[in-house]
């Protein structure tokens, strides 16, 4: 089996994705409770005991929430950057499981038959990262929280078979929202979240002939609309003459059935 992906849900209330390989599965983030993670996995026929490790992108609770209890129950490691681990062990030690694997952004490591390359992204966290996950001749590019697609993000995410990219907010909806001014500025800043327009425009730099699947994630429940994201993405893919790409907008309260690259025609 080549690489595959299952979306368990994505948004400000929780984020988690299962990456599949022939040698086992891993989670990217575990932002739901242990009980909810297991419920969602079983809903899409993923055996929770098949998960070999959890990769943590950053320490915000919508990515971290279920890590400790899930990892401890299944006796698996939480893979976490040194700086994020160092922060949590001093500030939120109760969030850390017993088994920790530390990594450094820019350094590759092996996990469940896959090569993992964490890379630094622009976000208001201690040491936020995206991931490039490679298995045989396939690649997944993942960046769920980032204020901008900078040169490094473009380099790492470009030419992936599966691209998972944030499309968090509509600028006009954010401006009209009841959120406080300082929060609006944080979200729209270079270390905040990626808006729809910037995410969609980045696709021309990121998608290649190799790309088969696009997932747009972390859409705000207050300042975005799933159908708006779908419409913008479809229009961009049409413009690029890439209607062959499977495009999915991942919702907060809906799982998405597993997509295995080798099974795509």
N, C-alpha and C positions, 0 to 999 in steps of 0.2 A: 504494500500500500504506500502511495506517495503521501505527501503532506495534505492535510485537510484542516478545516476550521468549523467550529460550532459556536455560534453566538448565543450566550446565555442571557444577554440583556446589556443595555448600555444607556447611561444617562447620569444625572446628578445624584440619583438615589442608589446607584450600584452599577458596577461594570465587571464583566468576566467573560472570557473566551477560552474555549478548549482548542488546543492545537493537537492534531492527530498525526502520528507516524507509525510505521510498522513496529517500532520498538516500545510504543507506549504513548500516553498522552500527557500533556502539561497544561496547566492553566496560566493564562496571562491575566493577572489580577484576580482578586477574590473579594469583590466589593459588596457581596451579599452575605447574610448570615450563613453559618454552616448548614442549617436546616434548609434555607432557601436555595443555596448552591446545589445541594443534593436533589431537592425537588425539581429544580430546573434541568439538571443533568438527566434524571430519570425520564423527564418529559420528552427528551429528544434521544432517548436510548443510549445514553453515555453512562457507563459503569463508573461510579465515583472512585472505586478501588483501582481503576486503570490509570489514574492520575499519578504521575511519578514525582511531580514538583510543581510549585507555584512560582511564577515570575512576577515580581512586583515592579510596576512602572514608577510609582512614587507613593508617598505616605498618606495622601489624603484618604479620608475614611471611605469614600465611594469606590476605592480601589483596594483598600486594606482590610475592611471590616471583618471578613470571615477567615482571614489568613491563619490566625493563631489556632483557632479551634479546629478548622478543617485540616491543617497540616499535622497537628498533634493527633487527631483521631486516626488519620491514615499513615502516620509516621513517615512523613515526607518532608523534604526541605523547602524552606522559603528562600528563593534566590533574590537577593536584595543588594543594592549598591552599598559600599562601605559607609559612605557619608549618611545615607538614609538609615542604615542599621545603627550607626553611632548616635544619631539624633534620637531614634526611637528608644534605644536602650537607656538613655538618660531622661527622656521626657515621657515616653509611653511604653514602658517596659512590658506592661500587661498585654500589649498588642503583638508581641513577638512569640513565635512558637519555639519549641526546644531545639529544633534542627534548623540551622541557618547556613546558607551558602552565600558568601560575599563575592561580589564581582565589582569590576571597575569599568566604567563606560569606555568603550574603545577596545576592550580586551575580549576576545572570543573565548567561549567555553563550550563543552559538550554536555548534552543532556538528552536522555531517552533517544539516542541515535540521531539527534539533531545538533547542528552547530548554532549557537546563540551569539549574536553580536549586539550588545546594548550600545546605544549612542545617545549623547546628550541632546535634549530638546529644551526649547524656551518655555518655561512654565514656572509659576510661583510656588515651587516646592523646594525641598532641600537639595535633591540631586535627581531631577526627573530624567527619565530615559524613554526612548522608543526602542523597538527591537527589530532586528533582522533575523529571521529564523530560516535556516537552510537544511534541507534534507535531500540527499542525492543531487538531482539537477533541478530541484524546485526551491522556491523562495517565498516567504511571507514577509511583508513589510508592515510594521505596526507603529502608529503614533496616535494616541487617543487624546492627549491633553497637551496643546502647544499653542503659543500665541502667534507664531509665524512659522512658515515653512522656509527656514533659512537654507544656506548653501549646504550645510552638513546634512540636514534632513532630506534635501533633494538628492544628495549623493547616495544616502543609505536607502531611501524608499524607492528610488528609481529602478525600473526593470524588475519588479516583483510579479510573481504569478498571481498572488493574492495581495491586494493593497487594502489596508485598514487605516482609515484617516478620519480625524475629527472634522465635524461640520456642526459647530456648537450653537451658533445664534445668528439671527437676522438682525442687522444693525438697527433698522428702524424699530423693530419690536423691542430691542434692548433699550433704545432711547425712550420709548413710550412706556416702558415698564415702571412699576412702583419701586424698583430697587433703588437703594441709596446711591448718590452720585459717586462716592468713592468705590463702591462695588462695581458700578457700570464702568468706571475708568480702569479698574483692575481687570475685569473680563475682557475689555476691548484693547488692553495694552499689549505690548510686545511679549510679555510673559504671562498672558492670560489664556484665552481660548481662541480657537480658530473660527472665524465667521464663515457663513455660507459662501460668500463671494470669493474670499481668499482660498477656501478649500477647493472650490470648483475650478478656479483659475489655475491652481497648482497642478491639476490633472494633466494639463498639456505638457508639463515637465516631468511627470511621474509615470504616466502610462506608456507602455511600449507594446510592440507586437506580442510580446510574451505574456502580457497581463490578461488574465481570464476572469478574475473576480475583483470587484470593487465593493467594499463595505464602508459606508459613511456612518460615523458613530458619535456618541456623546451629545446628541441633540438636546438642547435645553427644553424642558417641559413648559417653561414660561415665556421664553424669548425665541422660540423657533416653532416650526410646523413640519411634521414628517413629510406631508405631501409637497410642501414647498421645496424641501431638499430633493425629493425625488424628481420634481419637475426640472429644477436647475441642473441636476446631474444628467437627466435624459437629454436635455437640450445641449449640454456640453458634449456628451458622447456622440450625439448626432452630428454636431459640428465637426467633431474629430473623425467622423465616419467609423465609430467604434461601437456600433449596436450589437456586436458579437460579445461584448463584455457582460457578464452577469453582475448587475448592480443591485445592491440591497441597502436600504436605510434601516439600521438596527434600532429597535425601539426599547424603551425602558422595561416594559412589562410583557414583552413577547420574546420567546426563544426562537431560534432559526435552525432548521434542520441542518445536519452536517453536510458540508460540501467537501468532497474528496477530489483532488485535482485529476487523478488518473481516470476517474469516472466521467469526466467532462468530455464531450465530443468536440 
